[in-house]
Amino acid sequence: MKDPKAQNLLSLPEEIFFALCVIGGVLITASLIVFILTKLKPQNDFNSLTQRVKSWWVMAVVFTLAILMSGKVSIVFFGLVSFLALKEFFSLIPTRRADRRALFWGYLAIPLQYYWIHQEWYGLFIIFIPVYMFLFIPLRMVLIGQTDGYIKSVGTIHWGLMLTVFCLSHTAFLLILKRNDFPGELPGIGLVLFLVIMTQLNDVFQFIWGKLFGRAKILPSVSPGKTWAGFIGGVLTCIIIAWGLGPFLTILDPKQSLISGFIIGVSGFFGDVNLSALKRDMNIKDSGSLLPGHGGILDRVDSLTYTSPLFFHFVYWSFDFHTFGATL
């Protein structure tokens, strides 16, 4: 029986390889379009579009290598993403000087959370941040003795941990799931690819439908660019694509794929506007500048903070998975 942690390019299923080839083809096509546009209309400024495509290439290559090299590398990769996202989150929201010790424990929660994933320990994975860190962080701040701004600081630190570490870590846990009824099956890479592809496509199609037919604003005070046409069109498109892609790429049947498309479409929208509310409150456009043309890490994983945990638990409770500690 193969160990999912040892999954690599040599044992890659054909459908995964095909999906990666399609992603590569899309990026090549996008690069050619940008090249042609710059040649045909040199007077126009396509710098932002060029930066976006280049950043997509970098993200696609790094993500692909991370999930194909080995299970340990994949877990470390997602842990690094959580670290960068949490660091960016704390850089956006001012914290007190007295909170530095509490922030240390917040960052320390990242390797611990991903260690539970490496150990396949579902029981601790699912309660470590929502229960233990939820109780410990305020205690550490109380021991510091500074009460001014206490409530805001506690909420900021715990919300940051929940979004950027707990929620995103569900993507990594998908990689190590093993089925009791089919112990030799390695569904993790397909599930992660499906989740990430559908989350990103949902963002793209909600933008396209909104630009084409958008009139009525859905949340004008939070994200003025979001429209009902974009939301509904994006969700329906996501459901249709998921229905065709799910059975091909994952262990999901057509009905489960349809439900997954709906979950990802709706929750991806709310993940996006959730971060939009934060940025509007802070009066900023982007969460950072790490990804030229896209902004920061949070700008790229905002939808994933919602789609990842909801999709994970839908899949987890739909199949007979073995995880150490799941019966605790």
Helices and strands as residue ranges (DSSP letters): G 4-6, G 9-11, H 14-40, H 47-69, H 71-92, G 97-99, H 100-118, H 122-127, I 128-133, H 134-144, H 150-161, I 162-167, H 168-175, E 178-179, H 188-213, H 228-249, H 254-282, H 297-301, H 304-316, E 321-322
